[in-house]
């Protein structure tokens, strides 16, 4: 919460009983002074642990319990609290908690009184406990001891917990593997790894790819190659769906099945063959053929959906083909600090690590986390938009565009289909029929795909023939190279400065270094005299001097 939230809560307490405002993330305490707070530190630690094991939350100290208020005199609830040394409070309370909980405390003044705000985030990597190893969890306005089942459920929800690594508790667990699927998997594995037919036992193969661990079948292994009956019995109902929707909204294909990931991969690929159509066009005497659905993008999105699904939740792994897109959805939420805005550049993270390891060893999942990049490269090479990731209502959805194609972009990129990366293709798409774009706009638009947008833009312009830089005193622009203006539909031009190259050199250096003196930029731009360099720099509207007399980008 923010200061305005605390101010709003305290103002509400003047007309509302405190009990009515407490929640699963907010607790009030009426300690009269710091001595009392320290004497009650063990009880306060219980509240903090309960909040941390739930969603995280806040304790506001200096609020009387509404049961101690007479005649509905709600303003009297605002008793206030001593102004304290927050570092000392944090130290003492942290001593009552298990390590790793990031507790914070601060004084907050409202209604001419001081209050102590104690905040604790949700504990995502470990179960929160008091220093004497007791666990609590928030239930409405109450903090209660955790039951054994609640401890298990909380542990399963932690970031580092791997559901797929759990061992199946069955006397002959390897008999739960579907023998027909196992034979298919061995043949496929041999082909993918170019080792010919594997001369080994089934047991050795299962151990080699991680379906079993020291001979014991894992949940991830059962999910990968288990029989339908065994999966339902030991893991619950795991279902998948493929549907194809017509423009009018009817569903000519709408099939639901249950069972293993291996079986489902085969079925999803089979359905793809049935809905894939090939079209062609001619340009400069050459014929180009393209599919309505990019196979690589489809398969990468399908595998991502299966491996990242939260199999502890009910729901379907679904592939829905519409007239203009394919939507891949699965139960679960994005992990930790991954969000739709940074997922394309975030280091790979796996909810089901053991399952992901099986798919990596089988070579259907890339260990380097290149899946999302491959999806976007395959789509943007044909002028289609980048994949769209959404996460809401307990589902993650990945949407890829189909059918649409920009023929000119396909012609430009086909000779380099194995060479252009995401940023290069993004720039080609952004500049097509747009003539030019400011560098500030492009950096903003490329940031979801790149850790260092300027570096990648600069490298892309140097590598891609149809892109070029141009500059004037108002800014730096990426534009379509004059030789490609017809195919790029670049009918407009930004008027360049006579010192365009010097402006670009200045901008590039400041992007990389952050700041520079006039003397340094004189060398970068090649001016023989410092005054000439300073006159040049003073005319540029997109840079300025900071308090240290260094030039920086505005």
Secondary structure as UniProt FT lines:
FT   HELIX           3..12
FT   TURN            13..15
FT   HELIX           18..21
FT   TURN            24..25
FT   STRAND          26..29
FT   HELIX           34..39
FT   HELIX           41..53
FT   TURN            54..55
FT   STRAND          56..61
FT   HELIX           66..68
FT   TURN            71..72
FT   HELIX           74..77
FT   HELIX           86..94
FT   TURN            95..96
FT   TURN            99..100
FT   STRAND          103..110
FT   TURN            111..112
FT   STRAND          113..121
FT   TURN            131..132
FT   STRAND          136..139
FT   TURN            140..141
FT   STRAND          142..145
FT   HELIX           148..156
FT   TURN            159..160
FT   HELIX           163..165
FT   TURN            171..172
FT   HELIX           173..176
FT   HELIX           179..192
FT   TURN            193..194
FT   HELIX           202..209
FT   STRAND          212..213
FT   TURN            214..215
FT   STRAND          216..218
FT   HELIX           219..225
FT   HELIX           228..235
FT   STRAND          239..245
FT   TURN            247..248
FT   STRAND          251..258
FT   HELIX           261..275
FT   STRAND          278..283
FT   TURN            284..285
FT   STRAND          286..291
FT   HELIX           295..308
FT   TURN            311..312
FT   STRAND          316..321
FT   STRAND          325..331
FT   TURN            336..337
FT   TURN            340..345
FT   HELIX           353..361
FT   TURN            362..363
FT   TURN            367..368
FT   HELIX           371..380
FT   TURN            381..383
FT   STRAND          388..392
FT   TURN            393..394
FT   STRAND          395..401
FT   HELIX           407..414
FT   TURN            415..419
FT   HELIX           422..431
FT   TURN            432..434
FT   STRAND          436..438
FT   HELIX           439..446
FT   TURN            447..449
FT   HELIX           453..463
FT   TURN            465..466
FT   STRAND          467..472
FT   TURN            473..474
FT   STRAND          475..480
FT   HELIX           482..484
FT   TURN            485..489
FT   TURN            498..499
FT   HELIX           500..513
FT   HELIX           518..525
FT   HELIX           530..538
FT   TURN            541..542
FT   STRAND          543..545
FT   TURN            547..548
FT   STRAND          551..553
//
